[in-house]
């Protein structure tokens, strides 16, 4: 069963979005606040009618603006997990799940509800009301209720944002385990890019309701379709250079950055003289010894910041002392400590040629700072 949707509207939130998710896969929708993520979920569930487009799940058409089809939410068999649980406060956990079991004979609902609560690790808590449950337990009740409908599509709207980080990690692990048994499309809305990359088979990046790129997490982070996609996915190493040479025979596009040549894998879409945005993942910025500065794509920089957490260190280093030329890379915290990699230290960094991705440069009005700020709101 495959979900395919095209959603279009001018207001209240503009949409020009294409959504596709196969059975058994999880699609993560990411983008800044106001980009239409939650509105898209509401369109898929039938809670909001877009001006035009279509929504198809398997062989069923749930919405078609041109043909006047708009199947009601009750008939769409969609499981919806909301950010703030949306449980009935006067009902027990078991009774909340039973609300979604109206398609079963009355005598079977209690036993089935207990089974779903057991699958979400809530045995022994069936009689408790939401106020007697922790945030993580309430969210698991909400997930059990959504799945109890035996849905053809599962929608998750920021499902873990209202719980603490420890609970969030536990819920993530449980969702990863649970989804292996779900042969339905799952669409997740999240602001947490690490969460999206961990859970998703594919990610769709949205901006102002428009689909910018859909790809696997690895593909999207390694080869963003534009500078805007790179910034919306919080990639730190996004810069602008000028193409100075194209050499298909050596699989090389040579770019000039800060007066220095950098070799990237060949990108045929750029002509000599073009301005181009170039992106390199943190993992492709390699710390080398100072005597290796003659290596390809090696730059000198000065460390401006080092952040360590759980044995890993993220280091920022300025090339030529420039704030707008700060490279970010990751190393082991013990290595950073041993080699004295801290603020003020001089380092030599090599950029892996094959990992440098070129995209069209931003229009003049765009800025990394404003886009990152928009993403974090």
N, C-alpha and C positions, 0 to 999 in steps of 0.2 A: 504494500500500500504506500503510495507516494503522495505527499502534499505538494501542490503547485498553486501559487497565487500571484496575481498581479493586482496591486491596489493603487488606486489613483483618486486624489481629491486635492482641492485647492485650499480648503479650510475645514475645521479650525486649525488643524495641523496639516501642512502640505504633505502629500504622499505621492511618490512615484517609485514604488518598491516592488521588487521581484523576489519571491520567496520560494524555495524548493528544498524539500527534505524527504529522504527515502525512509521506508519502513526500517525500524531498528537503528536509525541514526539520530544524533542530536545536533541540531542547528542552533548556534548561539548568535543572537542579535546584539551587536555592540555599537556604541555611538554616544555622543553627548546627550545630556538632558534636552528634551524638546525635539529629538530627532525622529520621533514617531514609533519607538520600539513598543511601548505599551499599547498604543493605538493599533498597531499591526496585530497584536495578540487579540485585542477586542474585535477586530474585523474578522479574524480567523474563527473566533468563537461565536460570531453572530451578534455580539453585544453592541457593535457599531457598524453602520452601513456606509461604505465608501461611496463616492460619487460614481466610480466606474471601476471596471476590472473584473476579476473572477477569482473564486476560491474552489479548488477541486481537491478532494481527498479520495484516493483510490478511483473507483469508477463513479463516484458521486459528485455532482456539482452542487455546492452549497450556496454559491453566489455567482451570478452572472449579470452584470449591470446592463449589458446590451439585450439580454433575453428576459429581463425582469424576474430572475430567479433570486430568492432570498430566503433560504431555509432558516427556520427559527432556531435559537440556541438549544432548546429542548430536544430538537430533532437531529442535532449535529453530532451527538455522542463525542463531546470534547471534555477532557478532564482539565480543569483550570486550577492551578495552585497560585494563590495571591501572596503578595509581599507580607501582608499583616494577617495571614491565616484565614480570615473570614469564617471562623467557626461560629456556630450558634452557642452563645454563652450559657443558655439554660439547659443544654443537652449534654449528656455524657459523651465521652470519646466514642463509645460504641454507637450511641444514637446518632451522633454526627455522621458517622460512616454509613449508617443505615439509611440516611436521607438519600444517598446516592444509589440505593439498591431497589428503587421502586419497580425496576424491570423484573425482579424476582418475586415469587410467591411470598406472602407475608411470613409464613412459617420458616422460610430459609434465610431470612435477612440477618437475624442475630448471629447465627453461626458463621455466615459469610463475612460479616463485619469483623468478627473476632479473628478470622483467618487473615484479613487484610491488616489488622492491627498487629498481628503476630509477624507478618512479613516486614513490617516497618519497626519491629523490635519494641512493641508496646504491650507485651503480655503482662497481665496483672494490673493494667491501668485503665481497663475498659470502662469502669464505673466513674472515673474522675471527670469532672467538668473542666473546661478550658482554664478557668482561674486556678485550678489545682495542679496544673501542668506547667512545666518550664517552657520557655520559648521554643527550644528544640523539639520537645515532645509535642507541643501544639502544631508545629510545622509538619511533623511526621503524621499526625492525625489528618492534617489537610492533604498530604500526599496520599495517604490511605484512602481518603474519601474520593479524591480525584481518580484514583485507579479503580476503585470499586465500581465505577460506572462502566467498566470494560470499554474504555474510550478507543476511538479510532485515531485520536490525536491527543497528545499531552502538552499543555502549555504551562510554562513556569515563569512567573513574573517576579524577578528579583527575590527568589524564594528564601534566600538565606541572609538577606541584608539586615533583618531585624534581630539577629542573634549575635552573641559574642564570637570572637575568633576561634576559640577552642571548640565551641558547639558547631560553628560553621564547618570546621575541618571534619568533624565527625559526620555531619550531615552529608558533606560532599562524598566521603568514603562510602556511606550507605547508599547514596544515589547512584554512584558508579557501580556498586554491586547489584542494586535493584534493576538498573536499566538493561543489564545483560539479558534479563528474562522478558523484556518488553519489545515485542515485534511491531512497534508502531512508531510513527514520526514523533519526535520530541522537539519543541521549540523553546529555548531558554532566553529570557531577557536578563542581562546582567551588566553592571558597570565595572565589574571586576574582571580585568583582562586575563589574569592568571587563572581564575575560575573558569572562564570561557575556554582558554587553551587546554586546561586539564580535562574538561568534560566533553568538549565538542568534537564531532567529526568534521564539521565545517563551520565557518564563521562568516556572517554577513555584516559588513561595516556600513552603517547608515549615517547620513548627515542631512539635516533639514528634510527628512522623510524620503530621501533618495538613496537607492542602493549604489554604493561606490565600488564594492568588490565583494565577491564570495569565493572562498577558497578554504583549504585545510588550514589549521592554525600555523603549521610549519611553513606552508607556501606563502600565506599572507604576511607573515613576519619576515620571511626571507626575501620576498619579491612583492612589495606593496605596489599597487597599480598607480599610485600618485603620491606626491609629497603629503597631501592631506590625509590619505590613508595611513601613511607612516606615522604622522603625528597623532591621529586619532587612536592608533594602537600603541601610543606612548613609547615609540622608538626614540631613544635619546640621540642617536648619531645620525642626524639629518642635516645635510649641508648643501650648498650650491656651488658648482664649479662650471668650467667651460670646456667643451670638447675641443681638443687640439689635434687629435689624430684618430683615424679609423683603420684598423688592420684586421680584416676578416681572416686572413691566412694565419695569423698568430693568435686569433681569438682574443683580440685586445681592442678596447676603447680607451684611449689616453685622455685624461681630463687634467686640467690645471686647477689647483686649489691653493690659495695663499702663495701663489708664485711657484708652487712645486708640482711636478707631474705625478699623477696617480694612475696605476694600471687597473682597469676593471675588465671583467669578461666582456666580450663583444656585444654591444647593443646597437643593432642595425637601424633603429628608429631615429637616430640623431645624426645631424650633419656637423662637419667641422665648423666651429664658431658658435654652435648652439649653446645656450645656457641650459644646464641640466641639474636636477636635484640628485644627489647621490646619498645612498643609505647603506650603512654597514652595521650588522648586528653586534651587540656587545661581545658575543662569544667569538667573533671573527677579528677582534682587536687583541693582538697578542703582545704580551710584555716580553721584550728581548733584551739582551745585554747591550750596553752602550757601544761596545766595539763592533756590533753588528749593524751599525747605521747604514752600511752600504747595501744592505738587503733591499729587495724590491718593496716599495710602498712603506718605507720605514720613516717615522717622524720623531722628532724630539718634542717633548712636552713637559710641563710642570704640574705636578699634582696639586689640585685645589681642594679636594675632599676625598675622604675615605670613610665608608660606612660598612661596618661589620655586623653580621648576624648569623648565628648558628654555623660558624666555621667558614662562612663565605664573606668576601669583601667586594663591594662595588666601589670602583675608583673613578673619579673624574679628573681629567688632566687637560690643561689648556695648551694648545699649540701656538707658539709665538706669543704667549701671555694674553691671548685674546679671549674675552668672555664668549664671543660668538663662534669660537672654534674649540669647544670643549668636547673631547672624546671620552666616552664612558666605556669601561671594561670591567670584567669580573675575574677575580683570582681567589685562591684560598686565603683565608684570613691569616693562617700561620705563615704562608709564603710572603704575604704583604708585611707582616711583622718582622720576619727574618731579614728581608731585603730593605727594610726601612722605607717602605712605600707609604708615605704620609704627606700631609700638606707641605709644600715647598720642595719636595724631592723631585729631581730631574729623572725622567724615564724615557726609554726608547720604545716606541710602539709600532708594530708591523700590522698593516691592514691586509687581510687575505684577499687577493685579487678576485677569486671566484665568488666571494661573498658580497662584493660591492655591487649594489643594484642601482641602476639609473632610471629615473622617472622624470616626466615633465616638471619643470620648475613651477613653484607657486605663482599665481597671479600677484601683482604688486600689492594688492590689498591684504593678502594673507600674512599671518605671522605665527610663528611657532608658539609664542607665549600666549596669544589670545586663544589659539585652538586648544592648547593644553588646559588652559583655565576653563574653557567651555566644557571639555570632557569631564573635568573633575567636579562640576557643579551637580 
